[in-house]
Amino acid sequence: MENNQSEQQPAKILLPNGKTEPIDYKDIFLNFAKKIYPDYLIDNNNWETIQDLIFYFNNDSKCKYSLSKGIILGGAVGCGKTLLMNIFRRILIIDQPETPMICYSTDIIKRKLIRNNESLEELLPEYMPIFIDDIAKTNGLISIYGNVQDYETEIFELRYLHYTKNNRHTKTHFTTNLSLDDLKVRFDERVYTRMREMFNYVYLPGESRRK
């Protein structure tokens, strides 16, 4: 994929003390992760993906994904997608407190739309990075005042508008249990095409880690 540089700033917590010599990213990341999730493990299943995401969030040219796109992190149920994205979100909150990444699950968004009568425009500010957990877990259909709508499709449409309006600097990140082929079935061709334009699909291998 094309590796275009965006205005995203490096997450300096992964570049300690301005070091330029070879850095043990695995040790640095694991030490940080264990402060949040004491049982967190790095193994042969997840390390390659973690390393790719370290390069991505560091805006590093070694990243094999496009730096101008957001991330859709896919993988099996329970393989650690949400934990991994939450670790990076916490890193960025410390490093870039002026633009903290807003985080929702799709269930929370659904509840806010239906019960609180909030709008997606209120929940997903135009200039803020957004992380949404568990996209496409259901068919996305909700009824508000008798009007049935696919709120997940509307999330993609709104964030695509933000992304293109702001010269590809408004990032959105998702986790999903679905493959790219499954996402193509879940969403129509128009949404899927825009999804490919604004996201890197990153696969986290491994089976469920839940005990």
C-alpha positions as CSV (number, residue, x, y, z in Angstrom):
1,M,0.0,0.0,0.0
2,E,1.0,3.6,-0.6
3,N,3.0,5.0,2.3
4,N,2.1,8.7,2.4
5,Q,3.3,10.8,5.2
6,S,0.6,12.7,7.2
7,E,0.9,15.4,9.8
8,Q,0.5,12.8,12.6
9,Q,3.3,13.4,15.1
10,P,5.4,10.6,16.5
11,A,4.3,9.0,19.8
12,K,7.4,10.0,21.7
13,I,6.8,7.5,24.5
14,L,8.0,4.9,22.0
15,L,11.1,7.0,21.2
16,P,12.5,7.5,24.7
17,N,14.8,10.4,25.4
18,G,15.2,11.1,21.7
19,K,17.3,8.0,21.2
20,T,18.5,7.4,17.6
21,E,20.3,4.1,18.2
22,P,18.5,0.8,17.8
23,I,15.6,0.7,20.3
24,D,14.0,-2.4,21.9
25,Y,10.5,-1.5,21.0
26,K,9.2,-4.9,22.3
27,D,10.5,-4.2,25.8
28,I,9.3,-0.6,25.8
29,F,5.8,-1.5,24.6
30,L,5.4,-4.5,26.9
31,N,6.5,-2.4,30.0
32,F,3.9,0.2,29.1
33,A,1.2,-2.3,28.3
34,K,1.6,-4.2,31.6
35,K,1.0,-0.9,33.5
36,I,-2.6,-1.1,32.0
37,Y,-3.0,-4.8,31.6
38,P,-0.6,-6.6,34.0
39,D,-1.2,-10.0,32.3
40,Y,-0.6,-8.7,28.8
41,L,1.7,-10.9,26.7
42,I,3.6,-10.5,23.5
43,D,4.2,-13.7,21.5
44,N,4.7,-15.0,18.0
45,N,1.1,-14.4,17.1
46,N,0.9,-10.7,17.9
47,W,4.4,-9.2,17.8
48,E,4.6,-8.6,14.1
49,T,1.3,-6.7,14.1
50,I,2.3,-4.8,17.3
51,Q,5.6,-3.8,15.6
52,D,3.8,-2.6,12.5
53,L,1.4,-0.5,14.6
54,I,4.4,1.0,16.6
55,F,5.9,2.1,13.3
56,Y,2.4,3.4,12.2
57,F,1.8,5.5,15.4
58,N,5.4,6.7,15.4
59,N,4.8,8.0,11.8
60,D,7.8,5.9,10.9
61,S,8.8,5.3,7.2
62,K,9.4,1.7,8.1
63,C,5.6,1.2,8.4
64,K,4.3,-0.9,5.6
65,Y,0.9,0.7,5.8
66,S,-0.3,4.1,4.6
67,L,0.4,6.7,7.3
68,S,-2.4,8.9,5.9
69,K,-5.1,6.3,6.5
70,G,-6.7,5.1,9.7
71,I,-6.6,1.5,11.0
72,I,-9.2,-1.3,10.9
73,L,-7.8,-4.0,13.2
74,G,-9.4,-7.3,12.3
75,G,-9.1,-10.7,13.9
76,A,-10.9,-13.5,15.7
77,V,-13.1,-12.9,18.7
78,G,-11.0,-12.5,21.9
79,C,-7.6,-12.3,20.1
80,G,-6.7,-9.0,21.8
81,K,-7.7,-6.3,19.2
82,T,-9.5,-4.0,21.7
83,L,-6.7,-4.3,24.3
84,L,-4.1,-3.5,21.7
85,M,-5.8,-0.5,20.4
86,N,-6.5,0.7,23.9
87,I,-2.8,0.5,24.7
88,F,-2.0,2.7,21.7
89,R,-4.8,5.1,22.6
90,R,-3.3,5.5,26.1
91,I,0.1,6.1,24.7
92,L,-1.3,8.9,22.4
93,I,-3.3,10.4,25.3
94,I,0.0,10.8,27.2
95,D,2.0,12.0,24.3
96,Q,-0.6,14.2,22.5
97,P,-3.0,15.4,25.3
98,E,-4.2,18.3,23.1
99,T,-6.0,15.9,20.7
100,P,-6.9,12.8,22.8
101,M,-8.4,10.0,20.8
102,I,-12.2,9.6,21.5
103,C,-13.2,6.0,22.2
104,Y,-16.6,4.3,21.9
105,S,-17.9,0.8,21.4
106,T,-20.6,0.5,18.8
107,D,-23.0,-0.5,21.6
108,I,-22.3,2.8,23.4
109,I,-22.9,4.8,20.2
110,K,-26.1,2.9,19.6
111,R,-27.3,3.6,23.2
112,K,-26.5,7.3,22.9
113,L,-28.3,7.6,19.6
114,I,-31.5,5.9,20.8
115,R,-31.7,6.7,24.5
116,N,-30.0,10.1,24.7
117,N,-31.2,11.3,21.3
118,E,-27.6,12.4,20.5
119,S,-26.4,12.8,16.9
120,L,-23.3,11.3,15.3
121,E,-22.1,14.9,14.6
122,E,-22.1,15.4,18.4
123,L,-20.4,12.1,19.2
124,L,-17.8,12.2,16.5
125,P,-16.2,15.7,16.3
126,E,-14.8,16.6,12.9
127,Y,-11.2,17.3,13.9
128,M,-10.7,14.7,16.6
129,P,-9.2,11.2,16.2
130,I,-11.8,8.5,16.9
131,F,-11.5,4.8,17.9
132,I,-14.6,2.7,17.6
133,D,-14.6,-0.9,18.9
134,D,-16.5,-3.8,17.4
135,I,-17.8,-2.3,14.1
136,A,-20.1,-4.6,12.1
137,K,-20.9,-6.8,15.1
138,T,-24.5,-6.6,14.1
139,N,-26.4,-5.4,11.0
140,G,-26.3,-1.8,12.4
141,L,-30.0,-1.2,12.1
142,I,-31.7,1.0,14.7
143,S,-35.1,2.7,14.8
144,I,-35.4,6.3,16.0
145,Y,-38.9,7.8,16.0
146,G,-40.0,5.0,13.7
147,N,-37.2,5.7,11.1
148,V,-35.0,2.7,10.5
149,Q,-31.4,3.5,9.8
150,D,-28.0,1.8,9.5
151,Y,-26.0,3.8,12.0
152,E,-22.7,2.1,11.2
153,T,-23.0,3.0,7.6
154,E,-23.7,6.6,8.7
155,I,-20.6,6.5,10.9
156,F,-18.4,5.6,7.9
157,E,-20.1,8.3,5.7
158,L,-19.6,11.0,8.3
159,R,-16.0,10.1,9.0
160,Y,-15.3,9.9,5.3
161,L,-16.6,13.4,4.9
162,H,-14.3,14.6,7.8
163,Y,-11.4,12.7,6.3
164,T,-11.7,14.1,2.8
165,K,-12.6,17.6,4.0
166,N,-9.5,17.9,6.2
167,N,-7.0,16.7,3.6
168,R,-6.8,13.2,5.1
169,H,-5.7,14.3,8.5
170,T,-8.8,13.3,10.4
171,K,-8.1,9.7,11.5
172,T,-10.6,7.0,12.5
173,H,-9.7,3.6,13.8
174,F,-11.9,0.5,14.2
175,T,-11.7,-3.0,15.5
176,T,-13.8,-5.8,13.9
177,N,-14.2,-9.5,13.9
178,L,-14.8,-9.5,10.1
179,S,-12.4,-10.1,7.3
180,L,-12.2,-7.6,4.3
181,D,-14.4,-10.0,2.3
182,D,-17.0,-10.1,5.1
183,L,-16.9,-6.3,5.4
184,K,-17.6,-6.1,1.6
185,V,-20.7,-8.2,2.2
186,R,-21.8,-6.3,5.2
187,F,-21.6,-2.8,3.6
188,D,-22.6,-1.7,0.1
189,E,-20.1,-1.2,-2.7
190,R,-20.0,2.6,-2.2
191,V,-19.2,2.4,1.6
192,Y,-16.7,-0.4,1.0
193,T,-14.9,1.6,-1.7
194,R,-14.6,4.6,0.7
195,M,-13.5,2.3,3.5
196,R,-10.6,1.0,1.4
197,E,-9.7,4.6,0.6
198,M,-9.5,5.8,4.2
199,F,-8.3,2.7,6.1
200,N,-5.5,0.1,6.3
201,Y,-6.9,-3.3,7.1
202,V,-4.5,-4.8,9.7
203,Y,-5.0,-8.4,10.7
204,L,-4.1,-9.6,14.3
205,P,-3.5,-13.4,14.1
206,G,-4.3,-15.9,16.9
207,E,-7.2,-17.5,18.6
208,S,-9.1,-16.2,21.6
209,R,-7.0,-15.2,24.6
210,R,-9.9,-15.0,27.0
211,K,-9.9,-17.5,29.8
